[in-house]
């Protein structure tokens, strides 16, 4: 799996019991990478609803997430 970086869009593929409002298939943005970026321990992710409100925010292991869209900085 390609390593995730901040602002990448992900999809939840495995649930984290400590984030009960998260669902398989939810999409979110990576807010923070924990540990070595080349071998991350976990990711802080936020899922936002269509109206802009927060659905959930929480920490996921790399195997619980799948990359949807890689963030590309516009210069």
WOVEN-V477361 format. One record per residue. N is the residue number from 1. RES is the residue in one letter. OMEGA is omega in radians with two decimals (NA if undefined). Layout:
BEGIN
n=N res=RES omega=OMEGA
n=N res=RES omega=OMEGA
END
This chain:
BEGIN
n=1 res=X omega=3.07
n=2 res=X omega=-3.14
n=3 res=X omega=3.12
n=4 res=X omega=3.06
n=5 res=X omega=-3.13
n=6 res=X omega=3.11
n=7 res=X omega=2.99
n=8 res=X omega=3.05
n=9 res=X omega=-3.09
n=10 res=X omega=2.99
n=11 res=X omega=3.10
n=12 res=X omega=3.13
n=13 res=X omega=3.07
n=14 res=X omega=-3.05
n=15 res=X omega=3.02
n=16 res=X omega=-3.09
n=17 res=X omega=-3.14
n=18 res=X omega=3.10
n=19 res=X omega=-3.00
n=20 res=X omega=-3.13
n=21 res=X omega=3.10
n=22 res=X omega=-3.13
n=23 res=X omega=3.00
n=24 res=X omega=-3.14
n=25 res=X omega=3.07
n=26 res=X omega=3.07
n=27 res=X omega=-3.13
n=28 res=X omega=3.13
n=29 res=X omega=3.07
n=30 res=X omega=3.11
n=31 res=X omega=-3.02
n=32 res=X omega=3.07
n=33 res=X omega=3.12
n=34 res=X omega=3.11
n=35 res=X omega=-3.13
n=36 res=X omega=-3.14
n=37 res=X omega=3.12
n=38 res=X omega=3.12
n=39 res=X omega=-3.01
n=40 res=X omega=3.09
n=41 res=X omega=-3.07
n=42 res=X omega=3.13
n=43 res=X omega=2.97
n=44 res=X omega=-3.02
n=45 res=X omega=3.06
n=46 res=X omega=3.05
n=47 res=X omega=-3.09
n=48 res=X omega=3.11
n=49 res=X omega=-3.12
n=50 res=X omega=-3.13
n=51 res=X omega=3.11
n=52 res=X omega=3.12
n=53 res=X omega=-3.11
n=54 res=X omega=3.03
n=55 res=X omega=3.08
n=56 res=X omega=2.99
n=57 res=X omega=-3.14
n=58 res=X omega=-3.07
n=59 res=X omega=-3.14
n=60 res=X omega=2.99
n=61 res=X omega=-3.13
n=62 res=X omega=-3.09
n=63 res=X omega=-3.14
n=64 res=X omega=-3.04
n=65 res=X omega=3.06
n=66 res=X omega=3.11
n=67 res=X omega=3.06
n=68 res=X omega=-3.12
n=69 res=X omega=3.09
n=70 res=X omega=3.09
n=71 res=X omega=3.08
n=72 res=X omega=-3.11
n=73 res=X omega=3.06
n=74 res=X omega=3.13
n=75 res=X omega=NA
END
